[in-house]
Amino acid sequence: MQIFKNFSWLTLDQISKGLSGVFVGAMVARYLGPEKLGILSLYFLIFSIIYPFATLGTDASIFKYFIQNTKASLLNVRSVLFVRVVATLVFIVVSIGLSSLLMDSLGLVVFSVIMASLVFDTSNLFNPYFMARGQSIYIASAGIISTWLSAGIRVLLIISSSSLVFFAVASLIQKFLNLAVSCFFYFSKKFTVESSESIVDTKMMLRSSFPLIFSTLTGMLMINTDQLAISYLLTPTDLGIYSSASKLIIASYAFLTIASNTIYGKLNQAFESQKEDMFIIRASSSYAKSYLLVAVMMIPPLVFSSEIIALLYGKDYFGAGDILYILSFSFFFVMINNNNNKLLMLKGMESLILQRALIGVSINIILNSILIPLWGINGAAVSTITSLAIIYFWPLLDARVRFLFKIQLKSLESILKFRFSEDEK
């Protein structure tokens, strides 16, 4: 029941963000047009590449720490927070300094505002804390409040015919509001009680998180290589058209991540019980539910892709319908790969996550360089799906992780037998 409540709150948050992204995002896209939207998208792509370095790869490790140390508070990870903030400030200064050599004055201002928001992301450790404590209501509340206040700001910017830089400011305000509201909940609900747990070993966490910097980076590249390649090989207008469909798909990934994170706690309990049978049963049950979630999510873009694009973005974004259709197949691979990564983390195989991601990114880069000149933006979408498929079948080729495929096969068996309960014996 607790898992259902947490998932429900996080789902409500993502529905809220999805509605804002779909309707307000479409208004912004129509107002800016494909070219300016492409420029703004490129700056956010650069932001996403820098993010893993700024966090030092500790996001997953902090979440894992709070799950394994049930009495720990944020005071226990304050040293990690300090290092993250310092690293963030360094990367902000360096990235803006380098960009000043390549961008015009307006582009530099827009990029600087976007980069400044990074400090609010890396400072926010409330989400992994609330998630580990089963208090997703606070994550959802902070997300909903910040999302709709910033959505209102964007609508006002459109009405007042504002320039591009103010839409970057709106993003910064959203991240600040999310951090501020989360901080309010944390202190008002008195989560700050001194913990009996020892302070986390910062050096050990950073050392174990180091491979995750590159696995997170490669994950970002896996999602965004197509857009980076388009920005290099084609025009900002092409990037704007492609990103209009890609944003809808990537926004939907949040539901997949929530589903994967929600089951992580139960899997961790089963793993720590040292009962292999229980672990396999719960893991396969989780995969079975994942398959059903993916099936439901794939139906709208597969059936109504062109209609969705025409309704939301208008004739200027003609061609994005094909992209939405192709990228909808990524739901399956992203969901299962997320689950696989969680199981590999439980077994201490973080380095294999990096290895697999590097293979996928390398293939994606090669395919983009070949297919984009041939098929344009459609080639970029095909490259992404092919790369994700190769990562999915990777466990068949590596004996160390072949157990992942066995769990998936067992989950398919449970679907056929209508056995989805985690309490199944």
Buried (B, 14 or more C-beta within 10 A) or exposed (E): EEBEBBBBBBBBBBBBBBBBBBEBBBBBBBBBBBBBBBBBBBBBBBBBBBBBBBBBBBBBBBBBBBBEBEEBBBBBBBBBBEBBBEBBBEBBEEBBEEBEEEBEEEBBBBBBBBBBBBBBBBBBBBBBBBBBBBBBBBBBBBBBBBBBBBBEBBBEBBEEEBEBBBBBBBBBBBBBBBBBBBBBBBEEEEBEEEBEBEEBEBEEBBEBBBBBBBBBBBBBBBBBBBBBBBBEBBEBBBBBBBBBBBBBBBBBBBBBBBBBBBBBBBBBEBBEEEEEEBBBBBBBBBBBBBBEBBEEBBEBBBEBBBEBBBEBBEEBBBBBBBBBBBBBBBBBBBBBBBBBBBBBBBEEBBBBBBBBBBBBBBBBBEBBBEBBEEBBBBBBBBBBBBBBBBBBEBBEEEEEBEBBBEBBEBBBEBBEEEBBEBEEE
